[in-house]
Amino acid sequence: MEVEVGILCIVIILIIWVFSTGKGKSVKNIVALKHAYDTALNGNDKKVALKAGRAFHSALRRNGILTHYDEQAIANDLSTMN
């Protein structure tokens, strides 16, 4: 019982820390960018999907710069579009 209360306190502290440091906003941004990317991939416009993919993958990077692996992942995703 005491261990469960301790773990709960740690989780609450971590949640407060994430939202107080602004990281909660970036998580929401990444989720929104992922949704936009998935939506674009389900469409027909590869230019829109490419732009959305680059925005999403760059948001995942600390410095915001895409790597060759990101570009390859985006190219693979685009190849599945009709």
Stockholm file with secondary structure:
# STOCKHOLM 1.0

chainA/1-82         MEVEVGILCIVIILIIWVFSTGKGKSVKNIVALKHAYDTALNGNDKKVALKAGRAFHSALRRNGILTHYDEQAIANDLSTMN
#=GR chainA/1-82 SS CHHHHHHHHHHHHHHHHHHHTTHHHHHHHHHHHHHHHHHHHTSSCHHHHHHHHHHHHHHHSSSCCCCHHHHHHHHHHHHTCC
#=GC SS_cons        CHHHHHHHHHHHHHHHHHHHTTHHHHHHHHHHHHHHHHHHHTSSCHHHHHHHHHHHHHHHSSSCCCCHHHHHHHHHHHHTCC
//
